[in-house]
Amino acid sequence: MANELPYALKTFRQEFDVRVFIDSNSGGWHMPMEWHTSLEVFMCLKGAGRYFIGDKVYEFEEGDIFVIGNNELHKSEILENGAFDAFIIMFAPDGFLSNRYIKGKDLLDIFYGRTEHFCHKYSPPLEKRQIYESVSRIVLKEYEEKKENYVTGVSSLVTWFLIELNRAYNVDGDLEVSYETNERLKHKKIISEVLNFVEENYKADISLKELADKLYVNQAYLSREFKKNTGYSMMKFITNKRIREARELLRNSDISISEVAITVGYNNITHFHTMFKKEIGISPKEFRKQIRGTGQG
């Protein structure tokens, strides 16, 4: 349930019916666990990586597809010295699809009607993969050009894609693809409090001592528990949060890079450039140019 998850890990808080984009991951970027209220289809177009969804860990490569439910903790990561590009569709569970019911079958069963051993990953055969990649380009073009009735066009194409995925699951059952199990991410109350404090104050200078004093705990204990629960030091988590917000602003706004830096909490522009390049692998200017040049985001 959403109210059991730290709000600080929720992404895409704005209301939207559908988002379609290419997500490129390289450099030192590491994504923390996240959740959102939309449903997500993830298809790897290039490269390889690892996906954590709930208590399962998957390896993926070009062509692999994942279906991720709403309020499901997940994160993707690059492999060592690697990179990947992914085609992503995120949509509201209700109201977007032209028709989610076909002959009494709910196309969203692949998100909701799951067994205990459900495998999120689907590796289509080469012929299917080529078709899916072609359709992904059409969906992205339709979404970006936003011509008359484009929402209906995108909805129809996504509906077809979901029909294909449902067929795969109906044939293969739970898709017996190998995955590893990992301890489900559960946050102690104190860690949820820290995460939500960071969510509200990440633009400010936050010290471990300040938080430890605020929560009446020992600094060493807080540092150890935060790392244990999130996989990050608190400072690394804050940096990640700032850079994630910067990526969204660079993708979806026309404000200057200096304004982006200040908006996410960096008063020193040079430091912002350094941290962004360290995390993403390229400078903010190069990132924005890449996004605008390829239609990502």
C-alpha positions, 0 to 999 in steps of 0.5 A, a space after each residue: 500500500 502507498 501509505 506504507 511506503 516513505 513518501 520521499 521515495 515516491 516519484 512522478 508526483 504530478 498527475 498525468 495519464 501517460 508518459 512515454 520516454 527513453 531513459 538513458 543510464 550511464 556514468 556513475 548514476 545509481 537510482 535509489 528504490 522508488 515507487 509511484 502510483 502509475 503502472 510502468 512498462 520498461 523495455 531495454 533497447 540497448 545495453 544491460 543492467 540489473 532490476 530490483 523489484 520488491 524482493 526480486 533481483 533480475 539481470 536484463 539485456 537488450 530486448 527484455 521487458 518488465 511490467 511494474 505495478 503501482 506502489 511497487 518498490 523498484 530500481 534499475 541499475 547499470 552493471 559495472 562500466 556499463 550503460 543502457 537505454 530503456 523505452 518506458 511507458 508510464 500510465 494511470 491505472 484508470 482512464 487512459 486506455 481506450 479499452 482495458 477489457 477485451 472479452 471479459 479479460 482485464 489487460 491489467 491482470 499482468 500488473 494485478 493478477 499475480 501469483 507468489 512466483 510471478 516473474 516481472 521479466 519477459 524476454 521475447 524472441 528476436 522476431 517479436 523484439 523487432 516488432 516491439 522496438 518498431 512500435 515503440 518508435 511509433 508510440 514515442 513519435 505519436 506522443 512527442 508530436 502531439 497531433 490531433 487525437 494523439 492520446 487516443 493514438 497512444 492509448 490504442 498502441 499501448 493497448 496493443 502492446 498490453 495484449 501482446 504481453 498478456 498473450 506471452 503470460 497466458 502462454 508461459 504462465 508465470 514466465 519461469 525466468 531466473 531471478 534472485 530473491 533479496 530481502 524486501 526493503 522495509 524501512 524502520 520508522 526512524 528511517 522513514 522519518 529521515 527520508 521524509 525530512 530529506 524530501 522536504 529539506 534536500 535543497 538546504 544544507 543537512 547534516 547528520 548531526 542535525 538529524 540525529 539531534 532532531 530524532 534523539 539518536 546517536 549519529 553512528 546509529 543513524 548513519 549505520 541504519 540509513 545505509 543498511 536500509 537504503 544502500 546509501 550514505 545520507 549525503 549520497 542520498 541527498 546528492 542523488 535526490 538533487 541530481 534526480 530533480 535536476 535531470 527532470 528540470 533539464 528534461 522538462 523545462 527551459 530554465 537555465 542551467 544556473 537556475 536548475 542548480 539553484 533550484 535543486 540546492 546548489 549555490 555554487 554552479 561549478 560544484 553542481 556541474 562537478 556533481 552532475 557529471 560525476 553522477 550522470 557521466 556527462 555535463 548538464 549542458 551535454 545532458 540537455 543537448 542529448 535529450 533535446 537531440 534525441 527526443 528523450 524525456 
